[in-house]
């Protein structure tokens, strides 16, 4: 696993190393974000500096009234840091976003960067980057700040889908929360994936003929509860299966769990480090009148998932 150093900017006086910063939230790290990281990596190499990420927590929408509900993040801080590392970042700098920081003027933001990163060589953002009080600072403002501060600055153009829609974390969240995993993959450049330690359940699935491997999963922005064609990955091996994500309303509601039934007979035991790719949303979660009714539905879900994988093999 690729890792990077995660540093709280509120816990250090300054970072002395030469660095180029990719600046933004980068929730979900989609294809457009990857372009920002690629350009930042090129600048870091040019200047003999490390590639760092300056990001914020929590999301600004939870602190400042933006005229819409606060954003529900696809990825928590730890998951984002891991994604940043895999994209080439050597250090992830996290700034606590509070009302005081939100009220900074563009000039104050410039001062903040100079104080925290005295050997800053460059900045890279998306072209729609906004900052400062009232979000009045933009890419043009940052270009002016960088010019007088001696930093190289690049604003990377966004990426658009074939229908003209701009790739964004917002569009990714909409796709994920509606179960449109095909659109999610088109934006992200990869399937939606859950990772963690498998846990032992009530073994109800085994009793009704469908043993499962269970993964607690409760991010802020989540896919709909229901059945999915899925792949489980453990130790580099990939297993096809059918998964149910939800709170088990038939047997009593619980915290959200992703329960994956594999097509081949494999037992891992718990805890096991696994990841699960949710590939296709098959149906929404519902409460069944009996365990027999639940068993019949799982059999239908398994057949639907097997047909999905068969079609995929033919492509």
DAFENGI-V656343 format. One record per run of one state. SS is the DSSP state (helix for helix, strand for strand, loop for the rest). FROM is the first residue (numbers start at 1). TO is the last residue. Records with the same first field share a line. If there is no record, write none. Layout:
SS = FROM-TO  FROM-TO
This chain:
loop = 1-4  9-18  24-30  48-49  58-59  63-76  87-90  97-98  103-105  117-119  127-130  132-132  136-136  138-138  150-151  157-159  161-165  167-168  178-180  189-191  198-198  200-203  208-212  217-225  235-236  247-256  263-272  285-290  315-315
strand = 5-8  19-23  50-57  91-96  120-126  131-131  137-137  152-156  160-160  166-166  192-197  199-199  213-216  226-234  237-246  257-262  273-284
helix = 31-47  60-62  77-86  99-102  106-116  133-135  139-149  169-177  181-188  204-207  291-314
